[in-house]
Amino acid sequence: MKVMILAFVAIVVIAVSANFGLRTYAGFSTQERTTVGKSVRLD
């Protein structure tokens, strides 16, 4: 039982740290993913 709880805690820690790292250091924020209107025209 202790191992399972430790595994769940490890999963949460990894998920939170990955989310923080991707938003802060890798540049995957919403502002950086938006595109300019001219570059996606489909006329």
mmCIF entry with sequence, helices, sheets and N, C-alpha, C, O atoms, coordinates in Angstrom:
data_MODEL
# 
_entry.id   MODEL 
# 
_entity.id                         1 
_entity.type                       polymer 
_entity.pdbx_number_of_molecules   1 
# 
_entity_poly.entity_id                      1 
_entity_poly.type                           'polypeptide(L)' 
_entity_poly.nstd_linkage                   no 
_entity_poly.nstd_monomer                   no 
_entity_poly.pdbx_seq_one_letter_code       MKVMILAFVAIVVIAVSANFGLRTYAGFSTQERTTVGKSVRLD 
_entity_poly.pdbx_seq_one_letter_code_can   MKVMILAFVAIVVIAVSANFGLRTYAGFSTQERTTVGKSVRLD 
_entity_poly.pdbx_strand_id                 A 
# 
loop_
_entity_poly_seq.entity_id 
_entity_poly_seq.num 
_entity_poly_seq.mon_id 
_entity_poly_seq.hetero 
1 1  MET n 
1 2  LYS n 
1 3  VAL n 
1 4  MET n 
1 5  ILE n 
1 6  LEU n 
1 7  ALA n 
1 8  PHE n 
1 9  VAL n 
1 10 ALA n 
1 11 ILE n 
1 12 VAL n 
1 13 VAL n 
1 14 ILE n 
1 15 ALA n 
1 16 VAL n 
1 17 SER n 
1 18 ALA n 
1 19 ASN n 
1 20 PHE n 
1 21 GLY n 
1 22 LEU n 
1 23 ARG n 
1 24 THR n 
1 25 TYR n 
1 26 ALA n 
1 27 GLY n 
1 28 PHE n 
1 29 SER n 
1 30 THR n 
1 31 GLN n 
1 32 GLU n 
1 33 ARG n 
1 34 THR n 
1 35 THR n 
1 36 VAL n 
1 37 GLY n 
1 38 LYS n 
1 39 SER n 
1 40 VAL n 
1 41 ARG n 
1 42 LEU n 
1 43 ASP n 
# 
_struct_asym.id          A 
_struct_asym.entity_id   1 
# 
loop_
_struct_conf.conf_type_id 
_struct_conf.id 
_struct_conf.pdbx_PDB_helix_id 
_struct_conf.beg_label_comp_id 
_struct_conf.beg_label_asym_id 
_struct_conf.beg_label_seq_id 
_struct_conf.pdbx_beg_PDB_ins_code 
_struct_conf.end_label_comp_id 
_struct_conf.end_label_asym_id 
_struct_conf.end_label_seq_id 
_struct_conf.pdbx_end_PDB_ins_code 
_struct_conf.beg_auth_comp_id 
_struct_conf.beg_auth_asym_id 
_struct_conf.beg_auth_seq_id 
_struct_conf.end_auth_comp_id 
_struct_conf.end_auth_asym_id 
_struct_conf.end_auth_seq_id 
_struct_conf.pdbx_PDB_helix_class 
_struct_conf.details 
_struct_conf.pdbx_PDB_helix_length 
HELX_P HELX_P1 AA1 LYS A 2  ? THR A 24 ? LYS A 2  THR A 24 1 ? 23 
HELX_P HELX_P2 AA2 THR A 30 ? ARG A 33 ? THR A 30 ARG A 33 1 ? 4  
HELX_P HELX_P3 AA3 GLY A 37 ? VAL A 40 ? GLY A 37 VAL A 40 5 ? 4  
# 
_struct_conf_type.id          HELX_P 
_struct_conf_type.criteria    ? 
_struct_conf_type.reference   ? 
# 
loop_
_atom_site.group_PDB 
_atom_site.id 
_atom_site.type_symbol 
_atom_site.label_atom_id 
_atom_site.label_alt_id 
_atom_site.label_comp_id 
_atom_site.label_asym_id 
_atom_site.label_entity_id 
_atom_site.label_seq_id 
_atom_site.pdbx_PDB_ins_code 
_atom_site.Cartn_x 
_atom_site.Cartn_y 
_atom_site.Cartn_z 
_atom_site.occupancy 
_atom_site.B_iso_or_equiv 
_atom_site.pdbx_formal_charge 
_atom_site.auth_seq_id 
_atom_site.auth_comp_id 
_atom_site.auth_asym_id 
_atom_site.auth_atom_id 
_atom_site.pdbx_PDB_model_num 
ATOM 1   N N  . MET A 1 1  ? 0.819  -1.195 0.000   1.00 0.00 ? 1  MET A N  1 
ATOM 2   C CA . MET A 1 1  ? 0.000  0.000  0.000   1.00 0.00 ? 1  MET A CA 1 
ATOM 3   C C  . MET A 1 1  ? 0.866  1.264  0.000   1.00 0.00 ? 1  MET A C  1 
ATOM 4   O O  . MET A 1 1  ? 0.542  2.242  -0.672  1.00 0.00 ? 1  MET A O  1 
ATOM 5   N N  . LYS A 1 2  ? 1.952  1.239  0.745   1.00 0.00 ? 2  LYS A N  1 
ATOM 6   C CA . LYS A 1 2  ? 2.837  2.402  0.795   1.00 0.00 ? 2  LYS A CA 1 
ATOM 7   C C  . LYS A 1 2  ? 3.480  2.664  -0.562  1.00 0.00 ? 2  LYS A C  1 
ATOM 8   O O  . LYS A 1 2  ? 3.680  3.815  -0.950  1.00 0.00 ? 2  LYS A O  1 
ATOM 9   N N  . VAL A 1 3  ? 3.801  1.599  -1.276  1.00 0.00 ? 3  VAL A N  1 
ATOM 10  C CA . VAL A 1 3  ? 4.432  1.752  -2.590  1.00 0.00 ? 3  VAL A CA 1 
ATOM 11  C C  . VAL A 1 3  ? 3.456  2.387  -3.579  1.00 0.00 ? 3  VAL A C  1 
ATOM 12  O O  . VAL A 1 3  ? 3.847  3.220  -4.396  1.00 0.00 ? 3  VAL A O  1 
ATOM 13  N N  . MET A 1 4  ? 2.193  1.993  -3.502  1.00 0.00 ? 4  MET A N  1 
ATOM 14  C CA . MET A 1 4  ? 1.200  2.549  -4.412  1.00 0.00 ? 4  MET A CA 1 
ATOM 15  C C  . MET A 1 4  ? 0.982  4.037  -4.134  1.00 0.00 ? 4  MET A C  1 
ATOM 16  O O  . MET A 1 4  ? 0.889  4.830  -5.071  1.00 0.00 ? 4  MET A O  1 
ATOM 17  N N  . ILE A 1 5  ? 0.901  4.416  -2.881  1.00 0.00 ? 5  ILE A N  1 
ATOM 18  C CA . ILE A 1 5  ? 0.743  5.832  -2.543  1.00 0.00 ? 5  ILE A CA 1 
ATOM 19  C C  . ILE A 1 5  ? 1.966  6.622  -2.981  1.00 0.00 ? 5  ILE A C  1 
ATOM 20  O O  . ILE A 1 5  ? 1.833  7.731  -3.499  1.00 0.00 ? 5  ILE A O  1 
ATOM 21  N N  . LEU A 1 6  ? 3.148  6.070  -2.780  1.00 0.00 ? 6  LEU A N  1 
ATOM 22  C CA . LEU A 1 6  ? 4.371  6.730  -3.223  1.00 0.00 ? 6  LEU A CA 1 
ATOM 23  C C  . LEU A 1 6  ? 4.395  6.891  -4.746  1.00 0.00 ? 6  LEU A C  1 
ATOM 24  O O  . LEU A 1 6  ? 4.862  7.909  -5.256  1.00 0.00 ? 6  LEU A O  1 
ATOM 25  N N  . ALA A 1 7  ? 3.894  5.890  -5.467  1.00 0.00 ? 7  ALA A N  1 
ATOM 26  C CA . ALA A 1 7  ? 3.833  5.978  -6.925  1.00 0.00 ? 7  ALA A CA 1 
ATOM 27  C C  . ALA A 1 7  ? 2.868  7.080  -7.369  1.00 0.00 ? 7  ALA A C  1 
ATOM 28  O O  . ALA A 1 7  ? 3.168  7.823  -8.303  1.00 0.00 ? 7  ALA A O  1 
ATOM 29  N N  . PHE A 1 8  ? 1.711  7.191  -6.706  1.00 0.00 ? 8  PHE A N  1 
ATOM 30  C CA . PHE A 1 8  ? 0.757  8.243  -7.050  1.00 0.00 ? 8  PHE A CA 1 
ATOM 31  C C  . PHE A 1 8  ? 1.339  9.626  -6.773  1.00 0.00 ? 8  PHE A C  1 
ATOM 32  O O  . PHE A 1 8  ? 1.152  10.552 -7.562  1.00 0.00 ? 8  PHE A O  1 
ATOM 33  N N  . VAL A 1 9  ? 2.030  9.762  -5.674  1.00 0.00 ? 9  VAL A N  1 
ATOM 34  C CA . VAL A 1 9  ? 2.672  11.041 -5.349  1.00 0.00 ? 9  VAL A CA 1 
ATOM 35  C C  . VAL A 1 9  ? 3.746  11.363 -6.385  1.00 0.00 ? 9  VAL A C  1 
ATOM 36  O O  . VAL A 1 9  ? 3.879  12.515 -6.798  1.00 0.00 ? 9  VAL A O  1 
ATOM 37  N N  . ALA A 1 10 ? 4.507  10.365 -6.805  1.00 0.00 ? 10 ALA A N  1 
ATOM 38  C CA . ALA A 1 10 ? 5.537  10.581 -7.816  1.00 0.00 ? 10 ALA A CA 1 
ATOM 39  C C  . ALA A 1 10 ? 4.921  11.013 -9.144  1.00 0.00 ? 10 ALA A C  1 
ATOM 40  O O  . ALA A 1 10 ? 5.464  11.882 -9.825  1.00 0.00 ? 10 ALA A O  1 
ATOM 41  N N  . ILE A 1 11 ? 3.801  10.418 -9.514  1.00 0.00 ? 11 ILE A N  1 
ATOM 42  C CA . ILE A 1 11 ? 3.122  10.788 -10.761 1.00 0.00 ? 11 ILE A CA 1 
ATOM 43  C C  . ILE A 1 11 ? 2.662  12.238 -10.703 1.00 0.00 ? 11 ILE A C  1 
ATOM 44  O O  . ILE A 1 11 ? 2.816  12.979 -11.674 1.00 0.00 ? 11 ILE A O  1 
ATOM 45  N N  . VAL A 1 12 ? 2.104  12.642 -9.578  1.00 0.00 ? 12 VAL A N  1 
ATOM 46  C CA . VAL A 1 12 ? 1.637  14.021 -9.431  1.00 0.00 ? 12 VAL A CA 1 
ATOM 47  C C  . VAL A 1 12 ? 2.808  14.996 -9.495  1.00 0.00 ? 12 VAL A C  1 
ATOM 48  O O  . VAL A 1 12 ? 2.717  16.035 -10.148 1.00 0.00 ? 12 VAL A O  1 
ATOM 49  N N  . VAL A 1 13 ? 3.900  14.666 -8.823  1.00 0.00 ? 13 VAL A N  1 
ATOM 50  C CA . VAL A 1 13 ? 5.070  15.549 -8.831  1.00 0.00 ? 13 VAL A CA 1 
ATOM 51  C C  . VAL A 1 13 ? 5.640  15.672 -10.243 1.00 0.00 ? 13 VAL A C  1 
ATOM 52  O O  . VAL A 1 13 ? 5.987  16.772 -10.674 1.00 0.00 ? 13 VAL A O  1 
ATOM 53  N N  . ILE A 1 14 ? 5.738  14.579 -10.950 1.00 0.00 ? 14 ILE A N  1 
ATOM 54  C CA . ILE A 1 14 ? 6.257  14.611 -12.324 1.00 0.00 ? 14 ILE A CA 1 
ATOM 55  C C  . ILE A 1 14 ? 5.329  15.420 -13.230 1.00 0.00 ? 14 ILE A C  1 
ATOM 56  O O  . ILE A 1 14 ? 5.803  16.213 -14.044 1.00 0.00 ? 14 ILE A O  1 
ATOM 57  N N  . ALA A 1 15 ? 4.023  15.232 -13.102 1.00 0.00 ? 15 ALA A N  1 
ATOM 58  C CA . ALA A 1 15 ? 3.078  15.952 -13.954 1.00 0.00 ? 15 ALA A CA 1 
ATOM 59  C C  . ALA A 1 15 ? 3.114  17.453 -13.695 1.00 0.00 ? 15 ALA A C  1 
ATOM 60  O O  . ALA A 1 15 ? 3.105  18.247 -14.636 1.00 0.00 ? 15 ALA A O  1 
ATOM 61  N N  . VAL A 1 16 ? 3.155  17.841 -12.434 1.00 0.00 ? 16 VAL A N  1 
ATOM 62  C CA . VAL A 1 16 ? 3.174  19.259 -12.104 1.00 0.00 ? 16 VAL A CA 1 
ATOM 63  C C  . VAL A 1 16 ? 4.478  19.901 -12.552 1.00 0.00 ? 16 VAL A C  1 
ATOM 64  O O  . VAL A 1 16 ? 4.471  21.001 -13.105 1.00 0.00 ? 16 VAL A O  1 
ATOM 65  N N  . SER A 1 17 ? 5.592  19.225 -12.317 1.00 0.00 ? 17 SER A N  1 
ATOM 66  C CA . SER A 1 17 ? 6.878  19.798 -12.727 1.00 0.00 ? 17 SER A CA 1 
ATOM 67  C C  . SER A 1 17 ? 7.016  19.849 -14.248 1.00 0.00 ? 17 SER A C  1 
ATOM 68  O O  . SER A 1 17 ? 7.602  20.796 -14.773 1.00 0.00 ? 17 SER A O  1 
ATOM 69  N N  . ALA A 1 18 ? 6.495  18.864 -14.962 1.00 0.00 ? 18 ALA A N  1 
ATOM 70  C CA . ALA A 1 18 ? 6.544  18.898 -16.422 1.00 0.00 ? 18 ALA A CA 1 
ATOM 71  C C  . ALA A 1 18 ? 5.687  20.034 -16.970 1.00 0.00 ? 18 ALA A C  1 
ATOM 72  O O  . ALA A 1 18 ? 6.092  20.729 -17.901 1.00 0.00 ? 18 ALA A O  1 
ATOM 73  N N  . ASN A 1 19 ? 4.515  20.218 -16.398 1.00 0.00 ? 19 ASN A N  1 
ATOM 74  C CA . ASN A 1 19 ? 3.644  21.303 -16.829 1.00 0.00 ? 19 ASN A CA 1 
ATOM 75  C C  . ASN A 1 19 ? 4.302  22.653 -16.585 1.00 0.00 ? 19 ASN A C  1 
ATOM 76  O O  . ASN A 1 19 ? 4.282  23.521 -17.458 1.00 0.00 ? 19 ASN A O  1 
ATOM 77  N N  . PHE A 1 20 ? 4.877  22.834 -15.419 1.00 0.00 ? 20 PHE A N  1 
ATOM 78  C CA . PHE A 1 20 ? 5.563  24.082 -15.099 1.00 0.00 ? 20 PHE A CA 1 
ATOM 79  C C  . PHE A 1 20 ? 6.759  24.297 -16.027 1.00 0.00 ? 20 PHE A C  1 
ATOM 80  O O  . PHE A 1 20 ? 6.970  25.404 -16.523 1.00 0.00 ? 20 PHE A O  1 
ATOM 81  N N  . GLY A 1 21 ? 7.534  23.249 -16.259 1.00 0.00 ? 21 GLY A N  1 
ATOM 82  C CA . GLY A 1 21 ? 8.709  23.368 -17.113 1.00 0.00 ? 21 GLY A CA 1 
ATOM 83  C C  . GLY A 1 21 ? 8.364  23.689 -18.547 1.00 0.00 ? 21 GLY A C  1 
ATOM 84  O O  . GLY A 1 21 ? 9.044  24.492 -19.185 1.00 0.00 ? 21 GLY A O  1 
ATOM 85  N N  . LEU A 1 22 ? 7.313  23.071 -19.065 1.00 0.00 ? 22 LEU A N  1 
ATOM 86  C CA . LEU A 1 22 ? 6.923  23.338 -20.447 1.00 0.00 ? 22 LEU A CA 1 
ATOM 87  C C  . LEU A 1 22 ? 6.374  24.752 -20.611 1.00 0.00 ? 22 LEU A C  1 
ATOM 88  O O  . LEU A 1 22 ? 6.625  25.407 -21.622 1.00 0.00 ? 22 LEU A O  1 
ATOM 89  N N  . ARG A 1 23 ? 5.636  25.213 -19.630 1.00 0.00 ? 23 ARG A N  1 
ATOM 90  C CA . ARG A 1 23 ? 5.094  26.571 -19.739 1.00 0.00 ? 23 ARG A CA 1 
ATOM 91  C C  . ARG A 1 23 ? 6.161  27.630 -19.557 1.00 0.00 ? 23 ARG A C  1 
ATOM 92  O O  . ARG A 1 23 ? 6.118  28.666 -20.220 1.00 0.00 ? 23 ARG A O  1 
ATOM 93  N N  . THR A 1 24 ? 7.107  27.396 -18.682 1.00 0.00 ? 24 THR A N  1 
ATOM 94  C CA . THR A 1 24 ? 8.077  28.420 -18.331 1.00 0.00 ? 24 THR A CA 1 
ATOM 95  C C  . THR A 1 24 ? 9.297  28.403 -19.241 1.00 0.00 ? 24 THR A C  1 
ATOM 96  O O  . THR A 1 24 ? 9.702  29.451 -19.744 1.00 0.00 ? 24 THR A O  1 
ATOM 97  N N  . TYR A 1 25 ? 9.881  27.250 -19.459 1.00 0.00 ? 25 TYR A N  1 
ATOM 98  C CA . TYR A 1 25 ? 11.181 27.181 -20.125 1.00 0.00 ? 25 TYR A CA 1 
ATOM 99  C C  . TYR A 1 25 ? 11.128 26.731 -21.578 1.00 0.00 ? 25 TYR A C  1 
ATOM 100 O O  . TYR A 1 25 ? 12.009 27.103 -22.354 1.00 0.00 ? 25 TYR A O  1 
ATOM 101 N N  . ALA A 1 26 ? 10.141 25.952 -21.976 1.00 0.00 ? 26 ALA A N  1 
ATOM 102 C CA . ALA A 1 26 ? 10.132 25.416 -23.335 1.00 0.00 ? 26 ALA A CA 1 
ATOM 103 C C  . ALA A 1 26 ? 9.368  26.285 -24.317 1.00 0.00 ? 26 ALA A C  1 
ATOM 104 O O  . ALA A 1 26 ? 9.468  26.065 -25.524 1.00 0.00 ? 26 ALA A O  1 
ATOM 105 N N  . GLY A 1 27 ? 8.611  27.258 -23.846 1.00 0.00 ? 27 GLY A N  1 
ATOM 106 C CA . GLY A 1 27 ? 7.911  28.158 -24.751 1.00 0.00 ? 27 GLY A CA 1 
ATOM 107 C C  . GLY A 1 27 ? 6.632  27.603 -25.321 1.00 0.00 ? 27 GLY A C  1 
ATOM 108 O O  . GLY A 1 27 ? 6.306  27.893 -26.472 1.00 0.00 ? 27 GLY A O  1 
ATOM 109 N N  . PHE A 1 28 ? 5.894  26.818 -24.567 1.00 0.00 ? 28 PHE A N  1 
ATOM 110 C CA . PHE A 1 28 ? 4.632  26.279 -25.048 1.00 0.00 ? 28 PHE A CA 1 
ATOM 111 C C  . PHE A 1 28 ? 3.440  27.009 -24.463 1.00 0.00 ? 28 PHE A C  1 
ATOM 112 O O  . PHE A 1 28 ? 2.384  26.414 -24.250 1.00 0.00 ? 28 PHE A O  1 
ATOM 113 N N  . SER A 1 29 ? 3.605  28.296 -24.204 1.00 0.00 ? 29 SER A N  1 
ATOM 114 C CA . SER A 1 29 ? 2.487  29.059 -23.657 1.00 0.00 ? 29 SER A CA 1 
ATOM 115 C C  . SER A 1 29 ? 1.506  29.409 -24.770 1.00 0.00 ? 29 SER A C  1 
ATOM 116 O O  . SER A 1 29 ? 1.834  29.310 -25.952 1.00 0.00 ? 29 SER A O  1 
ATOM 117 N N  . THR A 1 30 ? 0.319  29.813 -24.390 1.00 0.00 ? 30 THR A N  1 
ATOM 118 C CA . THR A 1 30 ? -0.712 30.153 -25.363 1.00 0.00 ? 30 THR A CA 1 
ATOM 119 C C  . THR A 1 30 ? -0.304 31.357 -26.197 1.00 0.00 ? 30 THR A C  1 
ATOM 120 O O  . THR A 1 30 ? -0.612 31.414 -27.387 1.00 0.00 ? 30 THR A O  1 
ATOM 121 N N  . GLN A 1 31 ? 0.378  32.311 -25.600 1.00 0.00 ? 31 GLN A N  1 
ATOM 122 C CA . GLN A 1 31 ? 0.778  33.506 -26.330 1.00 0.00 ? 31 GLN A CA 1 
ATOM 123 C C  . GLN A 1 31 ? 1.788  33.181 -27.419 1.00 0.00 ? 31 GLN A C  1 
ATOM 124 O O  . GLN A 1 31 ? 1.778  33.826 -28.467 1.00 0.00 ? 31 GLN A O  1 
ATOM 125 N N  . GLU A 1 32 ? 2.643  32.219 -27.210 1.00 0.00 ? 32 GLU A N  1 
ATOM 126 C CA . GLU A 1 32 ? 3.642  31.885 -28.213 1.00 0.00 ? 32 GLU A CA 1 
ATOM 127 C C  . GLU A 1 32 ? 3.098  30.951 -29.285 1.00 0.00 ? 32 GLU A C  1 
ATOM 128 O O  . GLU A 1 32 ? 3.719  30.812 -30.339 1.00 0.00 ? 32 GLU A O  1 
ATOM 129 N N  . ARG A 1 33 ? 1.958  30.307 -29.049 1.00 0.00 ? 33 ARG A N  1 
ATOM 130 C CA . ARG A 1 33 ? 1.389  29.391 -30.037 1.00 0.00 ? 33 ARG A CA 1 
ATOM 131 C C  . ARG A 1 33 ? 0.457  30.092 -30.999 1.00 0.00 ? 33 ARG A C  1 
ATOM 132 O O  . ARG A 1 33 ? 0.104  29.510 -32.025 1.00 0.00 ? 33 ARG A O  1 
ATOM 133 N N  . THR A 1 34 ? 0.041  31.315 -30.717 1.00 0.00 ? 34 THR A N  1 
ATOM 134 C CA . THR A 1 34 ? -0.868 32.007 -31.620 1.00 0.00 ? 34 THR A CA 1 
ATOM 135 C C  . THR A 1 34 ? -0.139 32.391 -32.901 1.00 0.00 ? 34 THR A C  1 
ATOM 136 O O  . THR A 1 34 ? 1.061  32.667 -32.892 1.00 0.00 ? 34 THR A O  1 
ATOM 137 N N  . THR A 1 35 ? -0.873 32.403 -33.983 1.00 0.00 ? 35 THR A N  1 
ATOM 138 C CA . THR A 1 35 ? -0.265 32.693 -35.277 1.00 0.00 ? 35 THR A CA 1 
ATOM 139 C C  . THR A 1 35 ? -0.778 34.024 -35.805 1.00 0.00 ? 35 THR A C  1 
ATOM 140 O O  . THR A 1 35 ? -1.825 34.515 -35.381 1.00 0.00 ? 35 THR A O  1 
ATOM 141 N N  . VAL A 1 36 ? -0.050 34.581 -36.706 1.00 0.00 ? 36 VAL A N  1 
ATOM 142 C CA . VAL A 1 36 ? -0.435 35.841 -37.339 1.00 0.00 ? 36 VAL A CA 1 
ATOM 143 C C  . VAL A 1 36 ? -1.480 35.540 -38.418 1.00 0.00 ? 36 VAL A C  1 
ATOM 144 O O  . VAL A 1 36 ? -1.374 34.537 -39.124 1.00 0.00 ? 36 VAL A O  1 
ATOM 145 N N  . GLY A 1 37 ? -2.459 36.382 -38.541 1.00 0.00 ? 37 GLY A N  1 
ATOM 146 C CA . GLY A 1 37 ? -3.559 36.167 -39.481 1.00 0.00 ? 37 GLY A CA 1 
ATOM 147 C C  . GLY A 1 37 ? -3.116 35.989 -40.919 1.00 0.00 ? 37 GLY A C  1 
ATOM 148 O O  . GLY A 1 37 ? -3.674 35.155 -41.633 1.00 0.00 ? 37 GLY A O  1 
ATOM 149 N N  . LYS A 1 38 ? -2.109 36.765 -41.371 1.00 0.00 ? 38 LYS A N  1 
ATOM 150 C CA . LYS A 1 38 ? -1.689 36.681 -42.766 1.00 0.00 ? 38 LYS A CA 1 
ATOM 151 C C  . LYS A 1 38 ? -1.031 35.352 -43.107 1.00 0.00 ? 38 LYS A C  1 
ATOM 152 O O  . LYS A 1 38 ? -1.154 34.873 -44.234 1.00 0.00 ? 38 LYS A O  1 
ATOM 153 N N  . SER A 1 39 ? -0.353 34.765 -42.173 1.00 0.00 ? 39 SER A N  1 
ATOM 154 C CA . SER A 1 39 ? 0.408  33.550 -42.488 1.00 0.00 ? 39 SER A CA 1 
ATOM 155 C C  . SER A 1 39 ? -0.470 32.310 -42.572 1.00 0.00 ? 39 SER A C  1 
ATOM 156 O O  . SER A 1 39 ? 0.013  31.254 -42.980 1.00 0.00 ? 39 SER A O  1 
ATOM 157 N N  . VAL A 1 40 ? -1.744 32.402 -42.198 1.00 0.00 ? 40 VAL A N  1 
ATOM 158 C CA . VAL A 1 40 ? -2.615 31.229 -42.250 1.00 0.00 ? 40 VAL A CA 1 
ATOM 159 C C  . VAL A 1 40 ? -3.829 31.445 -43.130 1.00 0.00 ? 40 VAL A C  1 
ATOM 160 O O  . VAL A 1 40 ? -4.853 30.791 -42.934 1.00 0.00 ? 40 VAL A O  1 
ATOM 161 N N  . ARG A 1 41 ? -3.739 32.345 -44.093 1.00 0.00 ? 41 ARG A N  1 
ATOM 162 C CA . ARG A 1 41 ? -4.852 32.600 -44.993 1.00 0.00 ? 41 ARG A CA 1 
ATOM 163 C C  . ARG A 1 41 ? -5.071 31.417 -45.920 1.00 0.00 ? 41 ARG A C  1 
ATOM 164 O O  . ARG A 1 41 ? -4.119 30.851 -46.458 1.00 0.00 ? 41 ARG A O  1 
ATOM 165 N N  . LEU A 1 42 ? -6.325 31.051 -46.102 1.00 0.00 ? 42 LEU A N  1 
ATOM 166 C CA . LEU A 1 42 ? -6.675 29.918 -46.947 1.00 0.00 ? 42 LEU A CA 1 
ATOM 167 C C  . LEU A 1 42 ? -7.606 30.344 -48.077 1.00 0.00 ? 42 LEU A C  1 
ATOM 168 O O  . LEU A 1 42 ? -8.629 29.697 -48.301 1.00 0.00 ? 42 LEU A O  1 
ATOM 169 N N  . ASP A 1 43 ? -7.284 31.394 -48.778 1.00 0.00 ? 43 ASP A N  1 
ATOM 170 C CA . ASP A 1 43 ? -8.149 31.908 -49.844 1.00 0.00 ? 43 ASP A CA 1 
ATOM 171 C C  . ASP A 1 43 ? -8.123 31.040 -51.049 1.00 0.00 ? 43 ASP A C  1 
ATOM 172 O O  . ASP A 1 43 ? -8.798 31.333 -52.036 1.00 0.00 ? 43 ASP A O  1 
# 
